[in-house]
Amino acid sequence: MLRNRLALIAVVSLGLCVAVGSPADDQAYLGIFAETTLTAMPGLAGLPGMADMLKNLPEGMELPPQVAAMLKGGEAKRQLNIRLWSPGIAPQGATAWVVPPAGLKAGNKLNLTLYRPTAQQGEVAMPPGMPKFEEMTLKIYWGSSPTVRPGQPRIIKVADMPADKKAEMQAKQQAAMAQGSSYYYKPDWTTAHWPNEEDEGTIANDATLAGDYALTTSYTGNVTLPVPANVNFLAPFSLSSPDPKAVPDLTKALPLKWAAIPHALGLHARIAGMEGRNTIVIWTSSENLPEGMESIDTDYPQMAEVRQWVADKIMMEGTATECTVPEGIFAKCAAAMLSMVGFGPGAALDQGQPIPRLQTKTTFNMNLSDMAKAAGMMMGPAGQ
């Protein structure tokens, strides 16, 4: 149930992200996304039965590296994702691969796996025991401040939304949930991707991004993207507050403090929490949050978009090292998750088939809840 609530927080709030432009119908795109990621789950060991499970692992069995890292307060890793989107369904036997630069230390050839959608995914049901989409209420706070600012929160009741806005938000929610079962879906397009079942995409800590990335395909063109020496993986978020190894007190103002991230262009912090059964509480570090932009696209926006968001105070400056979450806004939340993202420089060509770009970002995710207490609260009567 706790996992379902955390998933619900992520999925429903994704429906509030500002939309980005749609690609042209006949243009293919190559994206190379370099991410430094860190996840901390300080309350994980307190879950009922977790301590006994950790003590009684079968002989020779080890925890997955990601779980072990979370229990230790988190260890950063580097990951590379390659996505090639092309119009039309690639023929059987079609191939695509990328030859990376030697400094990436990822081998001589990265074979992309092709995903061919065959039919529109049906409506994806909410997790068992969760409220219906129409029953949800969203409470939005924004800006760095120890107390709630006048005019906040912005309250959105899904049932009261205009039909077109509700349909748009539900479509994004459905798409986000569907991605859990399929790598990518776009009608009549093929997606080639790496990593795949043969490789998880983890990159060595001493690897570098600079050099040529040469794409070869049998069905949608070839292109080489040169990446300059000043583009590399960003440093991980290193927080001094809250402590990644301890559950913070959410009844008080929560200062967020982190070490400076060299070369970052823009930063953003966000907390989403589940209050009762039907309400999602969201706080964002945006000083300016226009109506209709209750969140932003934290996947891989263009560098020009990041710079504009910084100029509009929707994102923090890349040199920022602190902000404050208002007191008590998550005090009644059984589950709450902090997400931080920083975007860095990249490389791109403005034409080609496909058009290529490489982008960099660093992300940090931390559970802010006492998970044992949260699990108990969520097993109580509905609506508590």
ZIFENVEN-V451070 format. One record per pair of residues at least 24 apart in sequence whose ideal C-beta (glycine too) atoms are under 10 Angstrom apart, sorted by the first residue. I is the first residue (numbers start at 1). J is the second residue. If there is no record, write none. Layout:
I|J ; I|J
This chain:
1|127 ; 1|128 ; 1|129 ; 1|130 ; 1|334 ; 1|335 ; 1|374 ; 1|375 ; 1|377 ; 1|378 ; 1|379 ; 2|43 ; 2|47 ; 2|274 ; 2|334 ; 2|335 ; 2|367 ; 2|369 ; 2|371 ; 2|372 ; 2|374 ; 2|375 ; 2|376 ; 2|377 ; 2|378 ; 2|379 ; 3|127 ; 3|335 ; 3|375 ; 3|378 ; 4|126 ; 4|127 ; 4|128 ; 4|129 ; 4|130 ; 4|274 ; 4|335 ; 4|378 ; 5|127 ; 5|129 ; 5|130 ; 5|273 ; 5|274 ; 5|277 ; 5|280 ; 5|333 ; 5|334 ; 5|335 ; 5|369 ; 5|374 ; 5|375 ; 5|377 ; 5|378 ; 6|272 ; 6|273 ; 6|274 ; 6|335 ; 6|336 ; 6|337 ; 6|367 ; 6|369 ; 6|371 ; 6|374 ; 7|126 ; 7|127 ; 7|130 ; 7|176 ; 7|177 ; 7|180 ; 8|126 ; 8|127 ; 8|129 ; 8|130 ; 8|131 ; 8|136 ; 8|173 ; 8|177 ; 8|272 ; 8|274 ; 8|280 ; 8|335 ; 9|271 ; 9|272 ; 9|273 ; 9|274 ; 9|280 ; 9|281 ; 9|282 ; 9|333 ; 9|335 ; 9|336 ; 9|337 ; 10|176 ; 10|177 ; 10|272 ; 10|280 ; 10|337 ; 10|339 ; 10|365 ; 11|124 ; 11|126 ; 11|127 ; 11|130 ; 11|133 ; 11|172 ; 11|173 ; 11|174 ; 11|175 ; 11|176 ; 11|177 ; 11|179 ; 11|180 ; 11|280 ; 12|126 ; 12|130 ; 12|131 ; 12|133 ; 12|136 ; 12|138 ; 12|158 ; 12|169 ; 12|170 ; 12|172 ; 12|173 ; 12|176 ; 12|177 ; 12|272 ; 12|274 ; 12|280 ; 12|282 ; 13|136 ; 13|138 ; 13|140 ; 13|173 ; 13|176 ; 13|270 ; 13|272 ; 13|280 ; 13|281 ; 13|282 ; 13|284 ; 13|294 ; 13|295 ; 13|337 ; 13|339 ; 14|169 ; 14|172 ; 14|173 ; 14|175 ; 14|176 ; 14|177 ; 14|179 ; 14|272 ; 14|295 ; 14|297 ; 14|298 ; 15|133 ; 15|136 ; 15|138 ; 15|158 ; 15|165 ; 15|166 ; 15|168 ; 15|169 ; 15|170 ; 15|171 ; 15|172 ; 15|173 ; 15|174 ; 15|175 ; 15|176 ; 15|294 ; 15|295 ; 16|138 ; 16|140 ; 16|156 ; 16|169 ; 16|172 ; 16|173 ; 16|272 ; 16|280 ; 16|282 ; 16|284 ; 16|292 ; 16|293 ; 16|294 ; 16|295 ; 16|296 ; 17|169 ; 17|172 ; 17|176 ; 17|293 ; 17|294 ; 17|295 ; 17|296 ; 17|297 ; 17|298 ; 17|299 ; 18|290 ; 18|292 ; 18|293 ; 18|294 ; 18|295 ; 18|296 ; 18|297 ; 18|301 ; 18|305 ; 18|309 ; 18|314 ; 19|168 ; 19|172 ; 19|292 ; 19|293 ; 19|297 ; 20|296 ; 20|297 ; 20|299 ; 20|300 ; 20|301 ; 20|302 ; 20|305 ; 21|302 ; 21|305 ; 23|85 ; 23|87 ; 23|186 ; 23|189 ; 23|355 ; 24|87 ; 24|355 ; 25|87 ; 25|188 ; 25|189 ; 26|86 ; 26|87 ; 26|88 ; 26|353 ; 27|85 ; 27|86 ; 27|87 ; 27|351 ; 27|352 ; 27|353 ; 27|354 ; 27|355 ; 28|84 ; 28|85 ; 28|86 ; 28|87 ; 28|88 ; 28|189 ; 28|190 ; 28|192 ; 28|215 ; 28|217 ; 28|219 ; 28|220 ; 28|221 ; 28|223 ; 28|352 ; 28|353 ; 28|354 ; 28|355 ; 28|356 ; 29|83 ; 29|84 ; 29|85 ; 29|86 ; 29|87 ; 29|189 ; 29|220 ; 29|352 ; 29|353 ; 29|354 ; 29|355 ; 29|356 ; 29|357 ; 30|82 ; 30|83 ; 30|84 ; 30|85 ; 30|86 ; 30|96 ; 30|98 ; 30|112 ; 30|192 ; 30|213 ; 30|215 ; 30|217 ; 30|220 ; 30|221 ; 30|223 ; 30|225 ; 30|348 ; 30|349 ; 30|352 ; 30|353 ; 30|354 ; 30|355 ; 30|356 ; 30|357 ; 30|358 ; 31|81 ; 31|82 ; 31|83 ; 31|84 ; 31|85 ; 31|193 ; 31|299 ; 31|300 ; 31|346 ; 31|348 ; 31|354 ; 31|355 ; 31|356 ; 31|357 ; 31|358 ; 31|359 ; 32|80 ; 32|81 ; 32|82 ; 32|83 ; 32|84 ; 32|98 ; 32|100 ; 32|110 ; 32|194 ; 32|209 ; 32|213 ; 32|215 ; 32|225 ; 32|227 ; 32|300 ; 32|346 ; 32|347 ; 32|348 ; 32|356 ; 32|357 ; 32|358 ; 32|359 ; 32|360 ; 33|79 ; 33|80 ; 33|81 ; 33|82 ; 33|83 ; 33|201 ; 33|299 ; 33|300 ; 33|346 ; 33|357 ; 33|358 ; 33|359 ; 33|360 ; 33|361 ; 34|78 ; 34|79 ; 34|80 ; 34|81 ; 34|104 ; 34|203 ; 34|207 ; 34|209 ; 34|227 ; 34|231 ; 34|232 ; 34|233 ; 34|234 ; 34|300 ; 34|344 ; 34|346 ; 34|358 ; 34|359 ; 34|360 ; 34|361 ; 34|362 ; 35|77 ; 35|78 ; 35|79 ; 35|80 ; 35|81 ; 35|201 ; 35|203 ; 35|233 ; 35|234 ; 35|300 ; 35|341 ; 35|359 ; 35|360 ; 35|361 ; 35|362 ; 35|363 ; 36|76 ; 36|77 ; 36|78 ; 36|79 ; 36|203 ; 36|205 ; 36|232 ; 36|233 ; 36|234 ; 36|235 ; 36|236 ; 36|237 ; 36|261 ; 36|342 ; 36|344 ; 36|360 ; 36|361 ; 36|362 ; 36|363 ; 36|364 ; 37|66 ; 37|74 ; 37|76 ; 37|77 ; 37|78 ; 37|79 ; 37|202 ; 37|236 ; 37|237 ; 37|341 ; 37|361 ; 37|362 ; 37|363 ; 37|364 ; 37|365 ; 38|69 ; 38|70 ; 38|73 ; 38|74 ; 38|75 ; 38|76 ; 38|77 ; 38|236 ; 38|237 ; 38|238 ; 38|239 ; 38|244 ; 38|340 ; 38|362 ; 38|363 ; 38|364 ; 38|365 ; 38|366 ; 39|66 ; 39|67 ; 39|69 ; 39|70 ; 39|74 ; 39|75 ; 39|76 ; 39|77 ; 39|244 ; 39|339 ; 39|363 ; 39|364 ; 39|365 ; 39|366 ; 39|367 ; 40|69 ; 40|70 ; 40|71 ; 40|72 ; 40|73 ; 40|74 ; 40|75 ; 40|237 ; 40|239 ; 40|242 ; 40|243 ; 40|244 ; 40|245 ; 40|246 ; 40|338 ; 40|364 ; 40|365 ; 40|366 ; 40|367 ; 40|368 ; 41|66 ; 41|67 ; 41|69 ; 41|70 ; 41|71 ; 41|72 ; 41|73 ; 41|74 ; 41|244 ; 41|247 ; 41|337 ; 41|365 ; 41|366 ; 41|367 ; 41|369 ; 41|371 ; 42|70 ; 42|71 ; 42|72 ; 42|73 ; 42|74 ; 42|242 ; 42|243 ; 42|244 ; 42|245 ; 42|246 ; 42|247 ; 42|248 ; 42|366 ; 42|367 ; 42|368 ; 42|369 ; 42|370 ; 42|371 ; 43|246 ; 43|247 ; 43|335 ; 43|366 ; 43|367 ; 43|368 ; 43|369 ; 43|370 ; 43|371 ; 43|372 ; 43|373 ; 43|374 ; 43|375 ; 44|70 ; 44|71 ; 44|367 ; 44|371 ; 44|372 ; 45|70 ; 45|71 ; 45|371 ; 45|372 ; 46|247 ; 46|369 ; 46|370 ; 46|371 ; 46|372 ; 46|373 ; 46|374 ; 46|375 ; 47|370 ; 47|371 ; 47|372 ; 47|374 ; 47|375 ; 48|371 ; 48|372 ; 48|375 ; 48|376 ; 48|379 ; 49|372 ; 50|371 ; 50|372 ; 65|200 ; 65|202 ; 70|244 ; 70|365 ; 70|366 ; 70|367 ; 71|245 ; 72|244 ; 72|245 ; 73|239 ; 73|243 ; 73|244 ; 73|245 ; 73|246 ; 73|366 ; 74|236 ; 74|237 ; 74|238 ; 74|239 ; 74|244 ; 74|245 ; 74|364 ; 74|365 ; 74|366 ; 75|236 ; 76|205 ; 76|233 ; 76|235 ; 76|236 ; 76|237 ; 76|238 ; 76|362 ; 76|363 ; 76|364 ; 77|200 ; 77|201 ; 77|202 ; 77|203 ; 77|204 ; 77|205 ; 77|236 ; 78|104 ; 78|201 ; 78|202 ; 78|203 ; 78|204 ; 78|205 ; 78|206 ; 78|207 ; 78|209 ; 78|233 ; 78|234 ; 78|236 ; 78|362 ; 79|195 ; 79|200 ; 79|201 ; 79|202 ; 79|203 ; 79|233 ; 79|363 ; 80|104 ; 80|106 ; 80|110 ; 80|194 ; 80|195 ; 80|199 ; 80|201 ; 80|202 ; 80|203 ; 80|207 ; 80|209 ; 80|233 ; 80|358 ; 81|193 ; 81|194 ; 81|195 ; 81|201 ; 81|300 ; 82|110 ; 82|112 ; 82|192 ; 82|193 ; 82|194 ; 82|195 ; 82|196 ; 82|201 ; 82|213 ; 82|215 ; 82|358 ; 83|112 ; 83|115 ; 83|183 ; 83|184 ; 83|191 ; 83|192 ; 83|193 ; 83|194 ; 83|300 ; 84|112 ; 84|114 ; 84|190 ; 84|191 ; 84|192 ; 84|193 ; 84|194 ; 84|215 ; 84|217 ; 84|219 ; 84|220 ; 84|221 ; 84|223 ; 84|354 ; 84|356 ; 85|184 ; 85|186 ; 85|189 ; 85|190 ; 85|191 ; 85|192 ; 85|193 ; 85|220 ; 85|354 ; 86|114 ; 86|186 ; 86|189 ; 86|190 ; 86|191 ; 86|192 ; 86|217 ; 86|219 ; 86|220 ; 86|221 ; 86|353 ; 86|354 ; 87|186 ; 87|188 ; 87|189 ; 87|190 ; 87|220 ; 88|116 ; 88|188 ; 88|189 ; 88|190 ; 88|219 ; 88|220 ; 89|114 ; 89|116 ; 89|117 ; 89|118 ; 89|187 ; 89|188 ; 89|189 ; 89|190 ; 89|219 ; 90|114 ; 90|115 ; 90|116 ; 90|189 ; 90|190 ; 90|191 ; 90|192 ; 90|217 ; 90|218 ; 90|219 ; 90|220 ; 91|116 ; 91|190 ; 91|218 ; 91|219 ; 92|116 ; 93|218 ; 93|219 ; 94|190 ; 94|192 ; 94|217 ; 94|218 ; 94|219 ; 94|220 ; 95|192 ; 95|216 ; 95|217 ; 95|218 ; 95|219 ; 96|190 ; 96|192 ; 96|193 ; 96|194 ; 96|215 ; 96|216 ; 96|217 ; 96|218 ; 96|219 ; 96|220 ; 96|221 ; 96|222 ; 97|192 ; 97|194 ; 97|214 ; 97|215 ; 97|216 ; 97|217 ; 97|218 ; 98|192 ; 98|194 ; 98|213 ; 98|214 ; 98|215 ; 98|216 ; 98|217 ; 98|223 ; 98|224 ; 98|225 ; 98|356 ; 99|211 ; 99|212 ; 99|213 ; 99|214 ; 99|215 ; 99|216 ; 99|224 ; 100|194 ; 100|203 ; 100|207 ; 100|209 ; 100|211 ; 100|212 ; 100|213 ; 100|214 ; 100|227 ; 101|207 ; 101|208 ; 101|209 ; 101|210 ; 101|211 ; 101|212 ; 101|213 ; 101|214 ; 101|226 ; 101|227 ; 102|207 ; 102|208 ; 102|211 ; 103|206 ; 103|207 ; 103|208 ; 103|209 ; 103|210 ; 103|211 ; 103|227 ; 103|229 ; 103|232 ; 104|203 ; 104|204 ; 104|207 ; 104|208 ; 104|209 ; 104|210 ; 104|211 ; 104|213 ; 104|227 ; 105|203 ; 105|204 ; 105|205 ; 105|206 ; 105|207 ; 105|208 ; 106|194 ; 106|195 ; 106|199 ; 106|201 ; 106|202 ; 106|203 ; 106|204 ; 106|207 ; 107|199 ; 109|214 ; 109|216 ; 110|194 ; 110|195 ; 110|196 ; 110|199 ; 110|201 ; 110|213 ; 110|215 ; 111|192 ; 111|194 ; 111|196 ; 111|198 ; 111|199 ; 112|191 ; 112|192 ; 112|193 ; 112|194 ; 112|195 ; 112|196 ; 112|215 ; 112|216 ; 112|217 ; 113|183 ; 113|191 ; 113|192 ; 113|193 ; 113|194 ; 113|195 ; 113|196 ; 113|197 ; 113|198 ; 113|199 ; 114|190 ; 114|191 ; 114|192 ; 114|193 ; 114|196 ; 114|217 ; 114|219 ; 115|182 ; 115|183 ; 115|184 ; 115|185 ; 115|186 ; 115|189 ; 115|190 ; 115|191 ; 115|192 ; 115|193 ; 115|196 ; 116|188 ; 116|189 ; 116|190 ; 116|191 ; 116|192 ; 117|182 ; 117|183 ; 117|184 ; 117|185 ; 117|186 ; 117|187 ; 117|188 ; 117|189 ; 117|190 ; 117|191 ; 119|185 ; 119|187 ; 120|178 ; 120|185 ; 120|187 ; 121|174 ; 121|175 ; 121|177 ; 121|178 ; 121|179 ; 121|181 ; 121|182 ; 121|185 ; 122|174 ; 122|178 ; 123|170 ; 123|174 ; 123|177 ; 123|178 ; 124|173 ; 124|174 ; 124|175 ; 124|176 ; 124|177 ; 124|178 ; 124|179 ; 124|180 ; 124|181 ; 125|174 ; 125|177 ; 126|173 ; 126|177 ; 127|177 ; 129|277 ; 129|378 ; 129|382 ; 130|274 ; 130|277 ; 130|278 ; 131|158 ; 131|276 ; 131|277 ; 131|278 ; 131|279 ; 131|382 ; 131|383 ; 132|158 ; 132|159 ; 132|278 ; 133|158 ; 133|159 ; 133|166 ; 133|169 ; 133|170 ; 133|173 ; 133|174 ; 134|158 ; 134|159 ; 134|160 ; 134|161 ; 134|166 ; 134|170 ; 135|159 ; 135|277 ; 135|278 ; 135|279 ; 136|169 ; 136|173 ; 136|277 ; 136|278 ; 136|279 ; 136|280 ; 137|275 ; 137|276 ; 137|278 ; 137|279 ; 137|280 ; 137|281 ; 138|169 ; 138|272 ; 138|278 ; 138|279 ; 138|280 ; 138|281 ; 138|282 ; 138|294 ; 139|273 ; 139|275 ; 139|279 ; 139|280 ; 139|281 ; 139|282 ; 139|283 ; 139|329 ; 140|280 ; 140|281 ; 140|282 ; 140|283 ; 140|284 ; 140|289 ; 140|294 ; 140|295 ; 141|271 ; 141|281 ; 141|282 ; 141|283 ; 141|284 ; 141|289 ; 141|325 ; 141|326 ; 141|329 ; 141|330 ; 142|270 ; 142|282 ; 142|283 ; 142|284 ; 142|285 ; 142|286 ; 142|287 ; 142|288 ; 142|289 ; 142|293 ; 142|294 ; 142|295 ; 142|314 ; 142|326 ; 143|283 ; 143|284 ; 143|285 ; 143|286 ; 143|287 ; 143|288 ; 143|289 ; 143|313 ; 143|323 ; 143|324 ; 143|325 ; 143|326 ; 144|255 ; 144|256 ; 144|269 ; 144|283 ; 144|285 ; 144|286 ; 144|287 ; 144|316 ; 144|320 ; 144|322 ; 144|323 ; 144|324 ; 144|325 ; 144|326 ; 145|253 ; 145|287 ; 145|323 ; 145|324 ; 145|325 ; 145|326 ; 145|327 ; 146|252 ; 146|253 ; 146|254 ; 146|255 ; 146|324 ; 146|325 ; 146|326 ; 146|327 ; 147|253 ; 147|324 ; 147|326 ; 147|327 ; 147|328 ; 147|329 ; 148|253 ; 148|283 ; 148|326 ; 148|327 ; 148|328 ; 148|329 ; 149|326 ; 152|283 ; 152|289 ; 152|326 ; 152|329 ; 153|281 ; 153|282 ; 153|283 ; 153|326 ; 153|329 ; 154|282 ; 154|289 ; 154|291 ; 154|294 ; 155|279 ; 156|280 ; 156|282 ; 156|294 ; 157|278 ; 157|279 ; 158|278 ; 165|292 ; 169|294 ; 190|217 ; 190|219 ; 190|220 ; 192|217 ; 192|219 ; 192|220 ; 192|354 ; 203|233 ; 205|233 ; 207|232 ; 207|233 ; 208|232 ; 208|233 ; 209|233 ; 209|346 ; 209|347 ; 209|358 ; 209|360 ; 210|347 ; 213|347 ; 213|356 ; 213|358 ; 215|352 ; 215|354 ; 215|356 ; 217|353 ; 217|354 ; 220|353 ; 220|354 ; 221|352 ; 221|353 ; 221|354 ; 221|355 ; 222|352 ; 222|353 ; 222|354 ; 223|349 ; 223|351 ; 223|352 ; 223|353 ; 223|354 ; 223|355 ; 223|356 ; 224|349 ; 224|352 ; 224|356 ; 225|346 ; 225|347 ; 225|348 ; 225|349 ; 225|352 ; 225|354 ; 225|355 ; 225|356 ; 225|357 ; 225|358 ; 226|347 ; 226|349 ; 226|356 ; 226|358 ; 227|345 ; 227|346 ; 227|347 ; 227|348 ; 227|356 ; 227|358 ; 227|360 ; 228|345 ; 228|346 ; 228|347 ; 230|263 ; 230|345 ; 230|347 ; 231|263 ; 231|344 ; 231|345 ; 231|346 ; 231|347 ; 231|358 ; 231|359 ; 231|360 ; 232|262 ; 232|263 ; 232|344 ; 232|345 ; 232|360 ; 233|263 ; 233|344 ; 233|360 ; 233|361 ; 233|362 ; 234|261 ; 234|262 ; 234|263 ; 234|264 ; 234|265 ; 234|318 ; 234|342 ; 234|343 ; 234|344 ; 234|345 ; 234|360 ; 234|361 ; 234|362 ; 234|363 ; 235|259 ; 235|260 ; 235|261 ; 235|262 ; 235|263 ; 235|264 ; 235|342 ; 235|344 ; 235|362 ; 236|261 ; 236|342 ; 236|362 ; 236|363 ; 236|364 ; 237|261 ; 237|267 ; 237|269 ; 237|340 ; 237|341 ; 237|342 ; 237|362 ; 237|363 ; 237|364 ; 237|365 ; 237|366 ; 238|364 ; 239|338 ; 239|340 ; 239|364 ; 239|366 ; 240|321 ; 240|322 ; 241|322 ; 241|324 ; 242|325 ; 242|338 ; 242|366 ; 242|368 ; 243|366 ; 244|338 ; 244|364 ; 244|366 ; 244|367 ; 247|366 ; 247|367 ; 247|368 ; 247|369 ; 247|370 ; 247|371 ; 247|372 ; 247|373 ; 247|374 ; 248|325 ; 248|330 ; 248|336 ; 248|338 ; 248|366 ; 248|368 ; 248|369 ; 248|370 ; 249|331 ; 249|368 ; 250|325 ; 250|327 ; 250|328 ; 250|329 ; 250|330 ; 250|331 ; 250|332 ; 250|333 ; 250|336 ; 250|368 ; 250|369 ; 250|370 ; 251|327 ; 251|328 ; 251|330 ; 251|331 ; 251|332 ; 252|325 ; 252|327 ; 252|328 ; 252|331 ; 253|324 ; 253|325 ; 253|326 ; 253|327 ; 253|328 ; 253|329 ; 254|283 ; 254|323 ; 254|324 ; 254|325 ; 254|326 ; 254|327 ; 254|328 ; 254|329 ; 254|330 ; 254|336 ; 254|338 ; 254|368 ; 255|322 ; 255|323 ; 255|324 ; 255|325 ; 256|285 ; 256|320 ; 256|321 ; 256|322 ; 256|323 ; 256|324 ; 256|325 ; 256|338 ; 256|340 ; 256|364 ; 257|321 ; 257|322 ; 257|323 ; 257|324 ; 258|320 ; 258|321 ; 258|322 ; 258|323 ; 258|340 ; 258|342 ; 258|364 ; 259|321 ; 260|318 ; 260|319 ; 260|320 ; 260|321 ; 261|318 ; 261|319 ; 261|320 ; 261|321 ; 261|340 ; 261|342 ; 261|343 ; 261|344 ; 261|362 ; 262|318 ; 262|319 ; 262|344 ; 263|318 ; 263|342 ; 263|344 ; 263|345 ; 263|360 ; 264|306 ; 264|316 ; 264|317 ; 264|318 ; 264|319 ; 264|320 ; 264|341 ; 264|342 ; 264|343 ; 264|344 ; 264|345 ; 264|360 ; 264|361 ; 264|362 ; 265|303 ; 265|306 ; 265|307 ; 265|309 ; 265|310 ; 265|315 ; 265|317 ; 265|318 ; 265|319 ; 265|342 ; 265|343 ; 265|344 ; 265|345 ; 265|346 ; 265|360 ; 265|361 ; 266|296 ; 266|301 ; 266|303 ; 266|305 ; 266|306 ; 266|307 ; 266|308 ; 266|309 ; 266|310 ; 266|311 ; 266|314 ; 266|315 ; 266|316 ; 266|317 ; 266|318 ; 266|319 ; 266|320 ; 266|341 ; 266|342 ; 266|343 ; 266|344 ; 266|361 ; 267|306 ; 267|310 ; 267|315 ; 267|316 ; 267|317 ; 267|318 ; 267|319 ; 267|320 ; 267|321 ; 267|323 ; 267|340 ; 267|341 ; 267|342 ; 267|343 ; 267|362 ; 268|295 ; 268|296 ; 268|298 ; 268|306 ; 268|309 ; 268|310 ; 268|314 ; 268|315 ; 268|316 ; 268|320 ; 268|323 ; 268|339 ; 268|340 ; 268|341 ; 268|342 ; 268|343 ; 269|315 ; 269|316 ; 269|320 ; 269|322 ; 269|323 ; 269|325 ; 269|338 ; 269|339 ; 269|340 ; 269|341 ; 269|342 ; 269|364 ; 270|295 ; 270|296 ; 270|298 ; 270|337 ; 270|338 ; 270|339 ; 270|340 ; 270|341 ; 271|325 ; 271|329 ; 271|330 ; 271|333 ; 271|336 ; 271|337 ; 271|338 ; 271|339 ; 271|340 ; 271|366 ; 271|368 ; 272|330 ; 272|333 ; 272|335 ; 272|336 ; 272|337 ; 272|338 ; 272|339 ; 272|368 ; 273|329 ; 273|330 ; 273|331 ; 273|332 ; 273|333 ; 273|334 ; 273|335 ; 273|336 ; 273|337 ; 273|338 ; 273|368 ; 273|369 ; 274|330 ; 274|332 ; 274|333 ; 274|334 ; 274|335 ; 274|336 ; 274|337 ; 274|369 ; 274|374 ; 274|377 ; 274|378 ; 275|329 ; 275|330 ; 275|331 ; 275|332 ; 275|333 ; 275|334 ; 275|335 ; 275|336 ; 276|332 ; 276|333 ; 276|334 ; 276|377 ; 276|382 ; 276|383 ; 276|384 ; 277|334 ; 277|378 ; 277|380 ; 277|381 ; 277|382 ; 277|383 ; 277|384 ; 278|382 ; 278|383 ; 279|332 ; 279|333 ; 280|333 ; 281|329 ; 281|330 ; 281|331 ; 281|332 ; 281|333 ; 281|336 ; 282|329 ; 282|330 ; 283|325 ; 283|326 ; 283|329 ; 283|330 ; 283|336 ; 283|338 ; 284|314 ; 284|315 ; 284|325 ; 284|339 ; 285|313 ; 285|314 ; 285|315 ; 285|316 ; 285|320 ; 285|323 ; 285|324 ; 285|325 ; 285|340 ; 286|312 ; 286|313 ; 286|314 ; 286|315 ; 286|316 ; 287|312 ; 287|313 ; 287|314 ; 287|315 ; 287|316 ; 287|323 ; 288|312 ; 288|313 ; 288|314 ; 288|315 ; 289|313 ; 289|314 ; 290|314 ; 296|341 ; 298|339 ; 298|340 ; 298|341 ; 298|343 ; 298|361 ; 298|363 ; 299|341 ; 299|359 ; 299|361 ; 300|343 ; 300|346 ; 300|357 ; 300|358 ; 300|359 ; 300|360 ; 300|361 ; 301|343 ; 301|359 ; 301|361 ; 302|343 ; 302|346 ; 302|348 ; 302|357 ; 302|359 ; 303|343 ; 303|344 ; 303|345 ; 303|346 ; 303|347 ; 303|348 ; 303|357 ; 303|359 ; 303|360 ; 305|343 ; 306|342 ; 306|343 ; 306|344 ; 306|345 ; 306|346 ; 306|359 ; 306|361 ; 307|343 ; 309|343 ; 310|343 ; 315|341 ; 315|342 ; 315|343 ; 316|340 ; 316|342 ; 318|342 ; 318|343 ; 318|344 ; 318|345 ; 325|368 ; 330|368 ; 330|369 ; 332|377 ; 333|368 ; 333|369 ; 333|374 ; 333|377 ; 334|369 ; 334|370 ; 334|371 ; 334|373 ; 334|374 ; 334|375 ; 334|376 ; 334|377 ; 334|378 ; 334|380 ; 334|384 ; 335|367 ; 335|368 ; 335|369 ; 335|370 ; 335|371 ; 335|373 ; 335|374 ; 335|375 ; 335|377 ; 335|378 ; 336|366 ; 336|367 ; 336|368 ; 336|369 ; 336|374 ; 337|365 ; 337|366 ; 337|367 ; 337|368 ; 337|369 ; 338|364 ; 338|365 ; 338|366 ; 338|367 ; 338|368 ; 339|363 ; 339|364 ; 339|365 ; 339|366 ; 340|364 ; 340|365 ; 340|366 ; 341|365
